[in-house]
Amino acid sequence: MENLFMANIQSFKKYSQFKSLKDFNNNIEMFLAEHKKDFTKTEYMLFRRLTKYCANVKGVATASIKAILEGIKIKDCAAGASESTFHRMKRKAIKLGILEVRQTKRTNGSQSTNLWIFKRFVSDSTTIDTPKTEGEQVEQASQKEKDFRQLTPLKTSNSFKTNKQNNINKRIDTLDYTYVSDYVPKEFRNLVKCFFDDARLIEEYWRMVRIDTYRIRNIWLDDEEILHTAIHSFKQMINKLKKGKVHNPIAYFKGVLNKQISKAYCPDLCG
């Protein structure tokens, strides 16, 4: 590994993996959508504070641990945070693949501050393809059926029965929006069905909403405000999806939703 000497932050541009600050922020939101639960409240605030030093060179910072701890005491939490808590956060972030830490030296050879490098987050969740038009779906289905006939040998009667049962199970697994459970608000269901006409997937999107709001429901936000926030977040996700900037719609939706909800009830932590 090359020796890094402390210099102006601009000299570390080659370590940035992001095109813009917005690109970096979206990456962080997608990461937190899946892994915020892995951090304690103080670790989460420290992680957020570290990201705020990455504006000049997107995703790269040279802040000292002391400066980060002082920043969280002034901006985020009057009680502050310990250095040991910071190191726990750092180890978790490295283990989860979002952060790389490189040591730097001064010209006299002594150790200087660390170089913090945020990496592209790759979700473990299954990627959902961009919604296709009805014509594209029919064409794709016809091609798949043609390929299947060409590659599949003649089956026995038992195989035919097995395939018939599998087809029945497949139809059950892909129920349309009319089978969505009653606990999903009608307004939310009617919006999501325009892009994902799948009862199970629609319920999964609303499950993300319930997970992120169950502690604050009817305390900070009422049901109408939660629904409005969920609809707004879904529309934001679809906008990015149509532009080809989203590879995991559910994770991205959860990230946007979490950010919108956080602004509503803890603006001091999310500013």
C-alpha positions in Angstrom: 0.0 0.0 0.0 1.3 3.4 -1.0 2.5 5.9 1.7 0.1 8.8 1.8 1.3 12.2 2.9 -1.1 14.8 4.3 -1.9 17.6 1.8 -4.8 19.7 0.7 -8.0 17.7 0.4 -8.2 18.4 -3.3 -5.0 16.3 -3.8 -7.1 13.2 -2.8 -9.7 13.6 -5.6 -8.6 10.4 -7.2 -10.0 8.4 -4.3 -13.6 9.8 -4.8 -16.0 7.3 -6.3 -18.9 9.8 -6.8 -19.8 12.1 -9.6 -21.5 14.7 -7.4 -22.5 15.5 -3.9 -26.0 14.4 -4.7 -24.6 11.1 -6.0 -22.7 10.7 -2.7 -25.8 11.6 -0.6 -28.0 9.1 -2.4 -25.4 6.4 -1.9 -25.4 7.1 1.9 -29.2 7.1 2.0 -29.3 3.7 0.3 -26.7 2.3 2.7 -28.6 3.6 5.8 -31.9 2.2 4.4 -30.5 -1.2 5.0 -27.9 -0.7 7.8 -29.1 2.1 10.1 -30.3 -0.6 12.4 -26.8 -1.9 12.8 -25.7 1.4 14.5 -26.6 2.7 18.0 -28.1 6.2 18.1 -24.7 7.8 18.9 -22.8 5.7 16.3 -25.4 6.8 13.8 -24.9 10.5 14.6 -21.1 10.0 14.4 -21.5 8.3 11.0 -23.7 11.2 9.8 -21.2 13.8 11.2 -18.3 12.1 9.3 -20.2 12.3 6.0 -20.6 16.1 6.4 -16.8 16.5 6.0 -17.0 14.9 2.5 -18.5 17.9 0.6 -15.3 19.4 -0.9 -14.2 16.0 -2.4 -17.3 13.9 -2.7 -17.0 10.9 -0.3 -13.5 11.7 0.9 -12.5 13.5 4.1 -9.4 14.2 6.2 -11.1 15.3 9.4 -9.4 14.4 12.7 -11.3 12.3 15.2 -11.1 15.2 17.6 -12.8 17.5 15.2 -15.6 15.0 14.5 -16.2 14.6 18.2 -16.3 18.3 18.8 -18.6 18.7 15.8 -21.1 16.2 17.1 -21.1 18.0 20.5 -21.8 21.4 19.0 -24.2 20.4 16.2 -25.9 17.1 17.1 -25.7 16.0 20.8 -24.9 18.2 23.8 -23.7 15.2 25.7 -21.2 14.5 23.0 -19.7 11.0 22.2 -16.6 9.1 23.3 -13.7 8.2 21.1 -14.3 4.5 21.8 -17.8 4.9 20.4 -16.4 6.5 17.3 -14.0 3.6 16.8 -16.9 1.2 17.1 -18.8 3.1 14.5 -15.7 3.0 12.3 -15.2 -0.7 12.6 -18.9 -1.4 11.7 -18.8 0.9 8.7 -15.6 -0.8 7.4 -17.1 -4.3 8.0 -20.3 -3.3 6.1 -18.2 -2.2 3.2 -19.1 1.5 3.1 -15.9 3.0 4.5 -12.2 2.6 3.9 -9.6 4.2 6.2 -6.1 5.1 5.1 -3.4 6.5 7.4 -1.5 9.6 6.3 1.9 10.9 7.3 3.4 14.3 7.7 6.5 15.2 5.6 8.7 14.5 8.7 7.3 10.9 8.9 5.0 11.3 11.9 1.4 10.1 11.7 -1.2 12.6 10.7 -5.0 12.4 10.4 -6.7 9.5 8.7 -8.0 9.7 5.1 -11.7 8.6 5.2 -12.9 7.1 1.9 -16.6 6.3 1.4 -17.2 3.5 -1.1 -20.1 2.6 -3.4 -22.7 0.6 -1.5 -23.9 -2.6 -3.1 -27.1 -3.9 -1.6 -27.6 -7.5 -0.8 -31.3 -7.2 -1.7 -32.6 -8.5 -4.9 -32.6 -5.9 -7.7 -36.0 -5.1 -9.2 -36.0 -4.2 -12.9 -37.4 -0.9 -14.2 -41.1 -1.3 -15.0 -41.7 -2.2 -18.6 -44.6 -1.1 -20.9 -47.3 -3.6 -21.5 -46.0 -4.2 -25.1 -42.5 -4.9 -23.8 -43.8 -7.3 -21.2 -45.8 -9.3 -23.8 -42.8 -9.4 -26.2 -40.5 -10.6 -23.4 -43.0 -13.2 -22.3 -43.4 -14.5 -25.8 -39.7 -14.8 -26.3 -39.3 -16.6 -23.0 -42.0 -19.1 -24.0 -40.3 -19.6 -27.4 -36.9 -20.2 -25.8 -38.5 -22.6 -23.3 -40.1 -24.7 -26.1 -36.8 -24.9 -27.9 -34.8 -26.0 -24.9 -37.3 -28.3 -23.2 -37.4 -32.0 -24.2 -40.7 -34.0 -24.4 -42.0 -34.7 -20.9 -43.8 -37.7 -19.5 -47.4 -37.4 -18.2 -46.1 -37.1 -14.7 -43.8 -34.2 -15.7 -46.8 -32.5 -17.3 -48.8 -32.8 -14.1 -45.8 -31.3 -12.1 -45.5 -28.4 -14.6 -49.2 -27.8 -14.4 -49.0 -27.6 -10.6 -46.0 -25.3 -10.8 -47.9 -23.0 -13.1 -50.8 -22.8 -10.7 -48.3 -22.0 -7.8 -46.7 -19.4 -10.0 -50.0 -17.6 -10.7 -50.7 -17.6 -6.9 -47.3 -16.1 -6.3 -47.9 -13.2 -8.7 -51.3 -11.9 -7.6 -52.3 -8.5 -8.9 -53.1 -5.3 -6.8 -56.7 -6.5 -6.2 -55.3 -9.0 -3.7 -53.5 -6.4 -1.5 -54.4 -6.6 2.2 -56.8 -4.1 3.6 -54.1 -2.6 6.0 -52.4 -0.9 3.0 -54.1 2.5 2.4 -56.1 2.7 -0.8 -54.3 5.8 -2.0 -50.8 4.2 -1.6 -52.0 1.0 -3.3 -53.4 2.8 -6.3 -50.2 4.7 -6.8 -47.8 1.7 -6.5 -49.9 -0.5 -8.7 -49.3 1.8 -11.7 -45.7 0.7 -11.6 -45.7 -2.6 -9.8 -48.9 -4.5 -10.2 -48.0 -7.2 -7.7 -49.8 -7.5 -4.4 -46.9 -8.9 -2.5 -44.6 -6.1 -3.7 -47.1 -3.4 -2.9 -47.4 -4.8 0.6 -43.6 -4.9 0.9 -43.4 -1.2 0.2 -46.0 -0.4 2.8 -44.2 -2.7 5.3 -41.1 -0.4 4.9 -43.3 2.6 5.8 -44.6 0.8 8.9 -41.1 -0.2 10.0 -39.9 3.4 9.8 -42.9 4.9 11.6 -44.0 2.5 14.2 -42.2 4.4 17.0 -43.5 7.9 16.1 -47.0 7.1 14.8 -49.5 9.3 16.5 -46.7 10.9 18.5 -44.9 13.0 16.0 -46.9 12.2 12.8 -50.5 11.1 12.4 -51.7 8.5 9.8 -52.5 11.2 7.2 -49.0 12.8 7.5 -47.4 9.3 7.3 -49.4 8.5 4.2 -48.6 11.8 2.5 -44.9 11.3 3.3 -44.9 7.7 1.9 -46.6 8.8 -1.3 -44.2 11.7 -1.8 -41.2 9.4 -1.2 -42.5 6.8 -3.6 -42.9 9.4 -6.3 -39.3 10.6 -5.7 -38.1 7.1 -6.1 -40.0 6.6 -9.4 -38.6 9.8 -10.7 -35.0 8.6 -10.1 -35.9 5.1 -11.4 -37.2 6.5 -14.7 -33.9 8.3 -15.1 -31.9 5.1 -14.6 -30.4 6.2 -11.3 -31.9 3.5 -9.1 -30.9 -0.2 -9.1 -32.8 -1.2 -6.0 -36.2 0.6 -5.8 -37.2 -0.7 -2.4 -33.9 0.2 -0.7 -33.9 3.6 -2.4 -37.6 4.2 -1.4 -36.8 3.4 2.2 -33.8 5.8 2.1 -35.9 8.7 0.8 -38.7 7.8 3.3 -36.3 7.7 6.2 -34.9 11.1 5.3 -38.3 12.7 4.9 -39.5 11.3 8.2 -36.3 12.3 10.0 -36.8 15.9 8.8 -40.3 15.9 10.3 -39.4 14.8 13.8 -35.6 15.3 14.3 -34.4 18.2 12.1 -31.5 18.9 14.4 -30.0 15.5 13.5 -30.6 15.8 9.7 -29.7 19.3 8.9 
